[in-house]
């Protein structure tokens, strides 16, 4: 009997399997799916990747990016954002709703989906933004194809999406079933303290003083209380304080949470002295005690997900005087390399990296066919060289903004192949496919 030809075979690599074991096993792909695992040396195929001395991971997923399209495409767009994703080994992204117009309606969601269909180099899904005007529609909007869920901004950041009051929060969390992602900063405290940085004397080092730890703590405590009342599961984004780690430890059945690589890599005041406003983001990068607390959250598995919060602005915008310079930085292209570098430093196990960037994102958001290398799943892979040394530079960054806070940082560990839907999208820092991304499918509760 003649064996049916496979589209792709990945052979010779150390493959990270669902039981956290790493085995030297071949992977067979047909029609964008994993169809065989084992010895495929006698199998015929259209393409073969010989992954000797490489580790084959499930496709890495970045569940928090801002690609700014439509309306803010001088900063970024879906094409360049997803180019950055695959160059950095990311196979799937979730994009945030604070575009212009905000993604608060079915029409706005469909507009993004149509843009992505033509331009996305990796797989994609889009959040619907919660606003006081669309609360009644959220339970229908969150179930639309191509939607990964509802996003709430409790504190003002880029854009005009804001739900600051408990009454509106309660209504939103009481309407719908999917896990809700939340930017948790207390808007009332931000307003009370804004005068502290508006006297003309403040510089960017004042950013974590204005948006202090209490701003995050109060918001997260309020959020958890309402989530308990409404019995709604939540996902707290970009945790920045050691205190929230301690709080969230008690609520693991109700809430998952995310930390960004930049909150793990940088700390104040050093980052502001070295990078100025290029280290500015919301919530802020804080002092070393909080950095240590976040790492403790990783170690104790309180932190569930690493997300980049890729939020680019132009160089001209970032060079404005504080507080007129916007918050946010690029990150989708560097999230996996920075985390691989932490693995090389012994700060993180490879199994932790897979849990935080592959398995948990898929599990938390009920994604179909993602997060693990097993038969029947989508053929998305991040193939990495754990020994490859590399210097991150602004020139390497695909984002339209053209910069990274990691410019000049030397790392060890780099993605060398990105496979999206069974197609080689990136090889050795070169994009070799057209836009091939597809919308993510979900298992709805």
C-alpha positions in Angstrom: 0.0 0.0 0.0 1.4 3.4 -1.0 1.4 5.9 1.9 -0.4 9.1 1.1 2.1 12.0 0.7 2.3 14.5 3.5 2.5 18.2 2.9 5.3 18.7 5.5 7.4 16.6 7.7 9.5 18.0 10.6 12.2 15.5 11.5 15.2 15.3 13.8 13.9 17.9 16.3 13.3 17.6 20.0 9.5 17.9 20.2 7.6 19.3 23.2 4.7 17.0 23.7 1.5 17.5 25.8 2.8 15.5 28.8 5.7 18.0 29.0 8.1 15.3 27.8 10.5 16.2 25.0 11.0 13.4 22.5 12.9 13.1 19.2 9.9 12.3 17.1 8.8 13.2 13.5 5.7 15.3 12.9 3.6 14.8 9.8 1.3 17.6 8.5 -1.5 17.4 5.9 -4.0 20.1 5.0 -2.9 22.4 7.9 -3.3 19.7 10.6 -1.0 17.5 12.5 -1.8 14.0 11.2 1.1 11.8 12.3 3.6 11.6 15.1 6.4 8.9 15.0 9.1 7.6 12.7 8.3 9.1 9.3 11.6 8.4 7.7 9.9 6.3 5.0 7.1 8.8 4.3 7.1 10.9 1.2 6.4 14.6 1.6 6.2 17.9 -0.3 8.5 19.7 2.1 10.8 18.5 5.0 12.4 20.5 7.8 15.4 18.8 9.3 15.3 20.2 12.8 18.5 18.7 14.2 19.6 20.5 17.4 16.3 22.5 17.5 13.3 22.3 19.8 9.9 22.1 18.3 7.3 24.0 20.4 3.6 24.3 20.0 2.9 27.6 18.1 3.4 30.4 20.5 0.3 32.6 21.2 0.3 36.3 22.1 -3.1 37.2 23.6 -2.5 40.9 23.9 -1.5 43.1 20.9 -2.6 46.5 19.7 -2.2 46.7 15.9 -3.9 50.1 15.6 -5.9 49.3 12.5 -8.2 51.0 11.5 -7.6 54.6 12.3 -4.1 54.7 13.8 -2.1 53.1 11.0 0.7 55.7 11.2 1.7 53.7 14.4 1.1 50.2 13.2 -1.2 48.0 11.1 -2.3 44.4 10.8 0.2 43.5 8.0 3.3 44.9 9.8 2.1 43.7 13.2 1.7 40.1 12.1 5.0 40.3 10.2 6.6 41.1 13.5 4.7 38.2 15.1 6.0 35.5 12.8 9.6 37.0 12.8 9.4 36.5 16.6 8.0 33.0 16.4 4.4 33.9 17.2 1.7 31.9 15.3 -1.5 33.4 16.7 -2.4 36.9 18.1 -5.4 38.4 19.9 -5.9 42.0 19.0 -7.3 44.7 21.2 -10.3 46.9 20.5 -9.0 50.5 21.1 -8.7 51.4 17.5 -10.5 54.2 15.7 -13.3 53.5 15.6 -13.3 51.3 18.6 -14.2 47.6 18.1 -17.6 47.8 19.9 -20.0 46.7 17.1 -20.4 43.7 14.7 -19.6 46.0 11.8 -16.3 47.2 13.4 -15.3 43.5 14.1 -16.1 42.5 10.6 -14.0 45.3 9.2 -11.0 44.1 11.1 -11.6 40.5 10.0 -11.8 41.6 6.4 -8.5 43.4 6.7 -6.8 40.5 8.4 -8.1 38.0 5.8 -6.0 39.8 3.2 -3.0 41.0 5.3 -2.4 38.7 8.4 0.8 36.6 8.3 -0.3 34.7 11.4 -3.6 33.5 12.9 -5.8 36.1 14.6 -8.8 36.9 16.7 -10.2 40.3 17.9 -11.6 41.5 21.2 -14.8 43.4 21.4 -14.5 46.5 23.6 -16.9 47.0 26.5 -18.5 50.4 26.5 -21.4 51.9 28.4 -23.2 52.1 25.0 -23.0 48.4 24.1 -23.5 46.6 27.4 -26.8 45.1 26.2 -25.2 43.7 23.1 -22.1 42.1 24.6 -23.5 38.7 25.1 -24.2 38.4 21.4 -21.0 40.2 20.3 -18.7 37.9 22.3 -20.0 34.9 20.4 -19.4 36.3 16.9 -17.0 34.4 14.6 -13.5 35.9 14.9 -14.1 37.3 18.4 -11.9 36.1 21.3 -14.0 37.8 24.0 -14.8 41.1 25.7 -12.1 43.6 26.8 -12.7 46.1 29.6 -10.6 49.2 30.3 -11.1 50.2 33.9 -8.5 52.9 33.6 -7.9 55.2 30.7 -5.0 54.4 28.3 -4.7 54.7 24.6 -8.1 55.4 22.9 -11.5 56.3 24.4 -12.7 53.0 25.7 -13.4 53.3 29.4 -15.7 51.6 32.0 -14.7 53.0 35.4 -17.8 52.6 37.6 -18.9 49.6 39.5 -22.5 49.7 38.2 -21.4 49.4 34.6 -18.8 46.8 35.4 -21.5 44.7 37.2 -23.8 44.9 34.2 -21.0 43.9 31.8 -19.9 40.9 33.9 -23.5 39.8 34.4 -24.0 39.7 30.6 -22.3 36.8 28.8 -20.4 33.7 29.6 -16.9 33.9 28.1 -13.9 35.0 30.2 -13.4 38.8 30.2 -10.0 40.4 29.8 -9.5 43.5 31.9 -7.0 46.4 32.0 -7.2 47.0 35.8 -6.3 50.5 36.9 -8.6 52.7 39.0 -9.7 55.6 36.9 -10.8 57.6 39.9 -7.4 57.5 41.5 -5.7 58.3 38.2 -7.9 61.5 37.9 -7.2 62.4 41.6 -3.4 62.1 41.1 -3.0 63.5 37.5 -2.1 67.0 38.9 1.1 65.4 40.3 2.5 65.2 36.8 1.0 68.3 35.3 3.1 71.0 37.0 5.7 71.1 34.2 8.4 69.7 36.5 7.6 66.0 36.2 9.5 63.6 34.0 8.9 60.1 32.9 10.3 58.7 36.2 7.1 60.1 37.8 5.0 57.7 35.7 4.9 54.9 38.4 4.3 57.6 41.0 1.2 59.0 39.3 -0.1 55.5 38.3 1.0 54.1 41.6 0.7 50.5 42.9 -2.4 51.5 44.8 -4.1 52.4 41.5 -3.7 48.8 40.3 -4.5 47.2 43.7 -7.7 49.1 44.3 -8.9 48.3 40.8 -8.2 44.6 40.9 -9.8 44.3 44.4 -13.0 46.0 43.0 -12.9 43.8 39.9 -12.6 40.6 41.9 -15.5 41.6 44.2 -17.8 42.2 41.3 -16.6 39.0 39.5 -17.5 37.0 42.6 -21.0 38.6 42.8 -21.7 37.9 39.1 -19.8 34.5 39.0 -18.0 35.7 35.9 -14.5 34.5 35.1 -12.0 37.2 34.4 -8.4 37.5 33.0 -6.4 40.4 34.5 -4.0 41.8 32.0 -0.4 43.1 32.6 -0.1 42.6 36.3 2.5 45.1 37.6 2.5 44.8 41.4 3.6 42.1 43.9 0.4 42.9 45.9 -1.9 41.8 43.0 0.0 38.5 42.8 -0.8 37.9 46.5 -4.4 38.9 46.0 -5.0 36.8 42.9 -3.4 33.8 44.6 -6.6 33.5 46.6 -8.9 33.7 43.5 -7.4 31.2 41.1 -10.8 29.5 40.5 -12.2 32.9 39.4 -9.4 34.8 37.8 -6.4 34.1 35.6 -3.8 36.7 35.0 -1.0 37.9 32.6 2.4 39.5 33.0 4.4 41.1 30.2 8.1 40.4 29.5 8.9 44.1 30.0 7.7 43.9 33.6 9.9 40.9 34.1 12.9 42.3 32.3 13.0 46.0 33.3 12.5 47.7 36.7 12.4 51.3 37.9 14.3 53.6 38.3 16.9 52.1 36.0 14.6 51.7 33.0 13.5 55.3 33.0 17.1 56.5 33.4 18.2 54.4 30.5 15.2 54.5 28.1 13.2 57.6 29.2 9.7 57.5 27.7 10.5 54.4 25.7 10.0 52.5 29.0 6.7 54.2 29.6 3.6 51.9 29.5 0.3 51.4 31.4 0.4 50.1 34.1 4.0 51.3 34.7 7.1 49.3 35.1 7.8 49.6 38.8 10.7 49.1 41.2 12.7 45.9 41.9 10.5 44.7 44.7 7.5 44.5 42.3 9.7 42.8 39.7 10.7 40.2 42.3 7.1 39.7 43.2 6.1 39.1 39.6 8.8 36.5 39.3 7.5 34.8 42.4 4.1 34.8 40.7 5.7 32.9 37.8 7.4 30.5 40.1 4.3 29.7 42.1 2.1 29.4 38.9 -0.1 32.3 39.9 0.7 33.9 36.6 -1.0 32.0 33.8 0.0 33.8 30.7 2.7 36.0 29.2 1.4 38.6 26.8 3.4 41.3 25.1 1.0 44.2 25.3 2.5 45.2 21.9 1.3 48.9 21.8 3.5 50.9 19.4 3.7 54.6 18.9 6.0 56.5 16.5 9.4 57.8 17.5 8.1 61.4 17.2 5.2 60.6 19.6 7.4 58.9 22.2 10.0 61.7 22.2 7.4 64.3 23.4 7.8 65.7 26.8 6.2 63.8 29.7 3.2 63.5 30.3 2.4 64.3 26.7 4.2 61.3 25.4 2.0 58.2 25.0 2.3 55.0 26.9 3.2 51.7 25.1 5.9 49.9 23.3 6.5 47.2 20.7 6.6 43.6 21.9 5.0 41.0 19.7 8.4 40.3 17.9 10.4 40.1 21.1 8.1 38.3 23.5 9.3 34.8 22.7 13.0 35.7 22.3 13.1 37.5 25.6 11.3 34.5 27.3 13.8 32.1 25.7 16.6 34.2 27.1 15.1 33.8 30.5 15.1 30.0 29.9 18.8 30.2 29.0 19.5 32.2 32.2 17.8 29.5 34.3 15.0 31.9 35.4 12.4 29.8 33.7 12.0 26.2 32.6 11.1 25.3 29.0 7.9 23.7 30.4 7.0 27.0 32.0 7.5 28.9 28.8 5.2 26.4 26.9 2.6 26.7 29.7 2.6 30.5 29.6 2.8 31.1 25.9 1.1 28.0 24.3 -1.0 25.7 26.5 -2.6 28.2 28.9 -3.6 30.8 26.4 -5.4 28.1 24.4 -7.0 26.6 27.5 -8.1 29.9 29.2 -9.8 31.2 26.0 -11.1 27.8 24.9 -9.3 27.9 21.6 -9.9 24.9 19.3 -6.9 23.0 18.0 -4.2 25.2 19.5 -1.7 25.0 22.3 -0.4 21.5 22.1 1.4 19.2 19.6 -1.0 16.4 19.1 -2.8 14.7 16.2 -5.8 16.7 15.1 -4.5 20.0 16.2 -3.5 22.9 13.9 0.0 22.6 12.5 1.3 25.7 14.2 4.9 25.4 15.5 7.6 27.7 16.9 10.9 26.0 16.2 13.6 27.4 18.4 17.4 27.2 18.7 18.1 27.4 22.4 21.8 28.0 21.8 21.6 30.7 19.2 23.0 34.1 20.3 21.4 37.2 18.8 21.4 40.9 19.4 17.9 42.6 19.2 18.1 45.8 17.2 15.6 48.5 16.1 16.5 47.5 12.5 15.2 44.0 13.1 11.8 45.2 14.2 9.0 44.9 11.5 6.6 47.2 13.3 5.8 50.5 11.5 7.0 52.3 14.6 10.5 50.9 14.0 11.8 50.6 17.5 12.1 48.3 20.5 12.9 48.9 24.2 15.3 45.9 23.8 17.5 47.6 21.2 21.1 46.4 21.7 20.1 43.6 24.2 22.0 40.4 23.6 20.0 37.2 24.1 20.5 33.4 23.9 17.6 31.5 22.3 15.8 32.5 19.1 12.9 31.2 16.9 14.4 30.0 13.6 11.2 28.7 12.0 7.6 29.8 12.4 5.1 27.4 11.0 1.5 28.7 10.5 -1.2 26.3 9.4 1.4 23.9 8.1 3.1 26.5 6.0 6.7 27.8 6.7 6.0 31.5 7.4 9.5 32.4 8.7 12.9 30.8 8.3 16.1 32.3 9.8 14.6 35.8 10.3 13.2 35.9 6.7 9.5 35.9 5.9 9.0 33.3 3.2 5.2 33.1 2.9 2.4 35.4 1.8 -0.3 36.4 4.4 -1.7 33.0 5.4 -3.4 33.7 8.8 -6.8 32.3 9.6 -9.3 33.3 12.2 -9.1 31.3 15.5 -11.9 28.9 16.3 -13.3 28.6 19.8 -15.2 26.0 22.0 -18.0 28.1 23.4 -19.3 27.3 26.9 
